[in-house]
Amino acid sequence: SQKHAMSSSFFLFAALIITLCVVDGKPVQNVTIPRCQGDIQPFQDWKSSAKLSPFIEVFGGVPKLGTRVHACHNGDALLVQFQSQAREINSPLKGCNDPLYKFDAVEVFLASVNPRNPDSIAQRYLEVEISPSGALFVSRIHNPKGDCPGFTGVTVDCAASGIHYEAKEDLKNGKWWAFAKVPLSLISSASDVDVKNPTSLLANFYRIETPNDSSKPKEYSCWNPTYKICFHRPRYFGLLDLA
């Protein structure tokens, strides 16, 4: 099982508590997510949000292009905003549940903590992806092996998901944003956990950077590294404590 409280170190950063636990000898970040204050609008400075630490390259190095996530919750939904450095955009897909992961995209995987087994690794979770062109991909994942290959997914109609999402490109200033407001009830349903409004989530945040020149390698980065070009490794999900 995954013990999120074990070997913890505590830091106070921007009035937020960030903790580290150890999984397979590697650090995994956990964070307290505050309640949203005021009218939260996409692509603005969220003063009341948690500002997660910068993304790390999937094997633990420093990515060429940085990414940060801000997050807060309103009791019914988790609000997430990605800000990504960019030199170019490769985002040709625009349809609901198109395979956005083949091009530029940011992703978040979310599971409700099971109150009956709070230290368990998530086997069922929600996958949400957003592209710079403003497309959405939503899938309910079943991953009994906790790795690639071995997981399956069932896509969710974007409109029926209840997720509010937007994206904005700003190559003049070398960045793009993605925003998602994800209902907590959808996360619990995808996790097969009978808790409508969970107070704790398991999560990881990711980015895929795909050069327009196909001869150049992709860059994979995450909040918590997965140590493999496979984001579907839920033992590296961090704990989001919804304050």
ZALOMI-565692 format. One record per residue (C-alpha): x, y, z; residue in one letter. Coordinates in steps of 0.25 Angstrom, whole numbers, padded with zeros to 4 digits, always signed. Example, Ala and Ser with C-alpha at 12.3 -4.5 7.8 and 13.67 -1.06 7.14 Angstrom:
! residues 2
+0049-0018+0031a;+0055-0004+0029s;
***
This chain:
! residues 243
+0000+0000+0000s;+0004+0014-0002q;+0006+0022+0011k;+0005+0036+0009h;+0009+0040+0023a;+0021+0032+0024m;+0035+0039+0024s;+0029+0053+0023s;+0036+0066+0023s;+0028+0079+0024f;+0030+0092+0017f;+0022+0105+0018l;+0022+0112+0005f;+0012+0123+0001a;+0004+0120+0013a;+0002+0105+0008l;+0006+0093+0014i;+0014+0084+0005i;+0019+0070+0010t;+0028+0059+0004l;+0026+0044+0006c;+0034+0033+0000v;+0029+0023-0010v;+0039+0012-0015d;+0050+0021-0009g;+0046+0033-0017k;+0040+0046-0012p;+0025+0049-0015v;+0019+0062-0013q;+0006+0065-0005n;-0001+0078-0004v;-0012+0085+0003t;-0022+0091-0007i;-0029+0104-0001p;-0044+0108-0003r;-0045+0117-0015c;-0048+0132-0011q;-0056+0141-0019g;-0059+0140-0034d;-0049+0131-0040i;-0047+0134-0055q;-0038+0126-0064p;-0024+0132-0068f;-0023+0142-0056q;-0015+0142-0044d;-0022+0133-0033w;-0017+0139-0020k;-0025+0129-0012s;-0020+0116-0019s;-0009+0106-0017a;+0003+0109-0026k;+0009+0095-0028l;+0024+0093-0030s;+0029+0094-0044p;+0028+0081-0053f;+0040+0072-0053i;+0044+0064-0065e;+0038+0050-0065v;+0051+0043-0060f;+0054+0054-0050g;+0062+0064-0058g;+0059+0079-0061v;+0050+0080-0074p;+0054+0090-0085k;+0040+0097-0084l;+0034+0100-0070g;+0020+0097-0065t;+0013+0102-0053r;-0001+0098-0047v;-0010+0106-0038h;-0022+0099-0031a;-0033+0102-0022c;-0047+0096-0019h;-0061+0102-0016n;-0066+0090-0009g;-0073+0084-0021d;-0061+0085-0031a;-0046+0085-0033l;-0041+0097-0041l;-0028+0095-0048v;-0020+0105-0056q;-0007+0101-0064f;+0002+0111-0069q;+0012+0106-0079s;+0025+0112-0085q;+0024+0110-0100a;+0033+0113-0113r;+0023+0107-0122e;+0009+0100-0122i;+0006+0087-0128n;-0009+0085-0126s;-0017+0081-0138p;-0028+0073-0131l;-0041+0080-0127k;-0051+0069-0125g;-0057+0064-0112c;-0048+0052-0107n;-0039+0053-0119d;-0025+0046-0115p;-0019+0059-0110l;-0008+0052-0104y;-0001+0050-0118k;+0002+0065-0118f;+0003+0077-0108d;-0006+0075-0096a;-0007+0076-0081v;-0013+0065-0073e;-0018+0063-0059v;-0021+0049-0053f;-0031+0050-0041l;-0036+0039-0031a;-0044+0041-0018s;-0038+0035-0006v;-0045+0022-0002n;-0049+0025+0013p;-0050+0010+0015r;-0035+0008+0011n;-0029+0022+0011p;-0014+0017+0008d;-0018+0009-0004s;-0012+0012-0018i;-0023+0017-0028a;-0027+0006-0038q;-0039+0015-0043r;-0038+0029-0046y;-0042+0041-0056l;-0033+0045-0067e;-0035+0059-0072v;-0026+0065-0083e;-0027+0079-0090i;-0020+0084-0102s;-0015+0098-0106p;-0026+0098-0117s;-0037+0097-0106g;-0040+0082-0108a;-0044+0073-0096l;-0042+0058-0094f;-0048+0051-0082v;-0047+0036-0078s;-0050+0027-0067r;-0038+0019-0065i;-0037+0005-0059h;-0022+0001-0056n;-0021-0011-0047p;-0006-0013-0050k;-0003+0001-0047g;+0006+0003-0060d;+0007+0003-0075c;+0002-0006-0081p;-0010-0012-0074g;-0020+0000-0072f;-0033+0002-0080t;-0041+0015-0081g;-0056+0018-0085v;-0057+0032-0090t;-0068+0042-0084v;-0076+0051-0093d;-0069+0065-0091c;-0082+0072-0090a;-0088+0062-0080a;-0076+0062-0072s;-0079+0075-0065g;-0065+0080-0067i;-0063+0094-0070h;-0051+0096-0078y;-0043+0107-0086e;-0030+0109-0093a;-0022+0121-0097k;-0010+0122-0106e;+0000+0134-0105d;+0012+0131-0113l;+0016+0145-0113k;+0020+0144-0098n;+0024+0129-0100g;+0013+0122-0092k;-0001+0116-0092w;-0011+0113-0082w;-0021+0102-0079a;-0033+0103-0069f;-0042+0092-0064a;-0053+0092-0053k;-0055+0077-0050v;-0067+0073-0042p;-0063+0065-0029l;-0075+0056-0031s;-0069+0052-0045l;-0056+0049-0039i;-0063+0040-0028s;-0071+0033-0038s;-0059+0030-0047a;-0052+0025-0035s;-0063+0016-0031d;-0063+0023-0017v;-0077+0026-0011d;-0073+0040-0006v;-0080+0051-0013k;-0071+0062-0008n;-0058+0056-0004p;-0048+0064+0005t;-0036+0057+0000s;-0032+0054-0014l;-0020+0046-0021l;-0014+0053-0033a;-0003+0056-0042n;-0002+0066-0053f;+0006+0065-0066y;+0010+0071-0079r;+0013+0066-0093i;+0021+0075-0102e;+0022+0071-0116t;+0031+0078-0126p;+0025+0082-0140n;+0038+0076-0145d;+0035+0061-0144s;+0050+0057-0144s;+0051+0064-0130k;+0048+0057-0117p;+0035+0059-0109k;+0037+0065-0095e;+0029+0058-0083y;+0028+0066-0070s;+0020+0064-0057c;+0017+0070-0044w;+0022+0056-0038n;+0032+0049-0047p;+0027+0035-0051t;+0041+0030-0055y;+0036+0024-0068k;+0030+0030-0081i;+0016+0025-0075c;+0007+0035-0067f;-0002+0024-0063h;+0006+0020-0050r;-0003+0024-0039p;+0007+0020-0028r;+0013+0034-0031y;+0000+0041-0029f;+0001+0052-0018g;-0009+0055-0008l;-0018+0067-0009l;-0024+0071+0004d;-0036+0080+0001l;-0035+0090+0013a;
***
